[in-house]
Amino acid sequence: MMAASTKQLPDYLRGKYQLIYTVTFAAFFSIVFLLLSLPFSHNSWMALGNSRFFVFTVLFATGSLALVALSRFLMYKTRNVISMTYLGYAAWCVAEVVVICLAYSFITVPLTAIGWDQFPRTLGNALLYGTISLIIPYILAGMYFALQDKNQTIRLMNYGNVVLDENVLPSKLEKITLFDNSGNLKLCVSASSLYYMESDDNYIIVRYTDSRGELKRYMIRSKMKTVEDSFRGSSLVRCHRKYIVNMDKVKVLRKEKDGYELDLDNDSIPPIPVTKTYEADVLARFNSDVLPRQPLK
């Protein structure tokens, strides 16, 4: 329980498109649930036939959807500033439900004239309906994105498995194969040609050299977390929230006042920063027996 509460939320659950799809699915699910539950809800003022209550129903549904959309927009905008655990994400979702249910209860009591003594009962019923109409689609959407991410990771890990009759050095065999979020193969580049990858929102910018030695740039709609998990144990190492670097291309590890920086063996590439979150991994890989030890400048 403690591990789950402190485990970091995957980046894909706070991605722009994932949040848009989650809100859209939750809205559709809620509408269907509302249509199915209205005939059995005797104490609700929500109605589709009565013109007066129909207006209130539409206004409340629109306001609730706007609140959820705003909440997810804030979740997206703060993704690079505020880290979030699974427990924090669950609390955020529950807070959305509670706010909407409180608004519903404060509207219901005066609108139906049932008396404020019925407020706790009204709120309890609202929380039950709110949990079904929002929390369930949130869980289903999260499971779908987790399964999609896992399938993509497995596909990336298995794609490079090859069998040859002749003996070839592992460094010559290693390929970095990248798929987009839809599972389409977008780029397969030799590890010896790849320099680094940079995160740009829901896209990844891959920097590599072609057969003529010219530095190229390729953009793929994918997630850094997927790439990091797929090639764990290879020469690719996460050194920053925005960067994954090929340690075989590192020429100098340099300590600056704000932290370490990596100089790659291509003068056209600016120094790549190393943040404290990934500092230990970079230093361990830099000083491992697999990679040559380089002097600090």
Steps between C-alpha positions, in 0.01 A plus 500: 500500500784735587683415176190575294448833673855618425539351152522766232214529255603407143547798271247371248209545744568876501560531127283738300334245276450248780324764711282608206399141434433444873269803523320403178449142613386611849249743344360231271485246783326751730237588238418135439484432874278805552256389230482151649466610863252788468189279488604339830604821680190618689665781696694661215385823336683404184262431216490489123128554440413789733617818326588689822704222656646408162670842483648449849613150400682625191659790690619278782638234262680768299642661813618163633671417173666844496624443857651162409658645185652788700628259763670283236641808331663602830629144544661520156648848548659410835647169383851645469481697825321271744577129517204275573472159662225245446349608832512864394329417171228305682447792741474740205231282337307466824518878552336553159213272599457663842488854357242403237288312756511790746384736224219260412389472864501877556285540187263214580389610847359844406387390153288212629415659838574177686657682797862531607461210740507282186835641388715211640274242336502690172879530509538129573287407200690748285835353604376152405386614154808719456734213582332275245483762224856638541730273700410189301582659160820644651605150607409347164687773310806457722499123446472549125795743485708277729432199275580705190827619653595147609429355155708769335788437741490125434488561125804726521695251709424202276547666164877504518540128574697350209687175431802487270729211400814711525648649813445876513589740777194603708569868429464429128173316549326750728221693336284766654150434369235761570124478459242776533207490743292306246758223479628595155869456432648846441877474534765230530850637545830343595596569860839617377328777299261626766604790725203592716121534522318807620144517633272761343158467663357169366769475236860382501770668291768248400845633405721263301751498214426358156734297276684820401559599861254790490299568818131440436183574692193275508178556698282216626176517696600282792583514871840530667397255772432231240840552340672501840336173606549333162876552479589470865840337529618627161725800431195729519469672839249754629695801624227765514124530491535599135804298390610142442864486391711231336784457748721355227499848347601683817844658472516698824309503827542846648400632841349850495355707784146399404587132457666270251501546122577254223702591191437267207751423226328736258587868530165612353314352799484732805578358847222286642412562868476230765245558775536367854217252445707310243849597619572170676402292194717709269803488730462126549483439125781745427736324740392143424730246342285492190579860406849654485579732786549859388681774693303791635572832336 
